Amino acid sequence: MTPTPLTAQAIDFLRPLLWEEDDVLDGLTADLIERGPQIQIAPDEGALLHLLLTIIRAERVLELGTLFGYSAIWMARALPPNGHLDTVELSDVHADAAEGWFRRAGLADRITIVRGAALEVLPKLRGPYDALFIDAVKEEYPAYLEHGLRLVRPGGLILADNGLWGGRIGDPAQTDVGVEGIRRYLRDVASHPRLHSTVVAAGDGLAVSLVK
Ligand code: MG
């Protein structure tokens, strides 16, 4: 059968039940509408990240691409009190905004923002992490994956946003470096002997890979 499209009516029913955003996430979203690009993950994807981290009992998580901290808040809330999320952000404007939202969420002591370009920061980081969430420069996804395989423990997860890239992933007419980067990432996670992978149609598509 063909996949069931996630209609607006279905979202209206499911969102308050399972994907509810509290005042902090609502405020952060309003802040993005006012002064940031609205490219944060969708609530269903946030809820899925939270659930996946809970399932593997994640304590130490790495994120590439903080933006205003929307996904980081969903993920940090899945961690135990001694857990920690490191999140890498290139833009100082975004990192400053995220710092404010982490304080308002009461998560300032559980999240560290590492300022810089992901490919410059990654070689300096040491594992093991329980999970990596990739949501930064699309053409760099395959290079992030190489670092992920070094940094994430066996039994951990390597996750990546924009696995569907607005549907462009399957359109042969689309050949820009971003879409090609995501395509290569998906081919790499599909064929890598240490990964067991799929893409879930949550938000803009969450690529999920279990590290063997
Ligand atoms: Mg994204």
Boltz pocket constraint, residues with backbone or C-beta under 6 A from the ligand:
constraints:
  - pocket:
      binder: B
      contacts: [[A, 39], [A, 40], [A, 41], [A, 135], [A, 161], [A, 162]]
      max_distance: 6.0
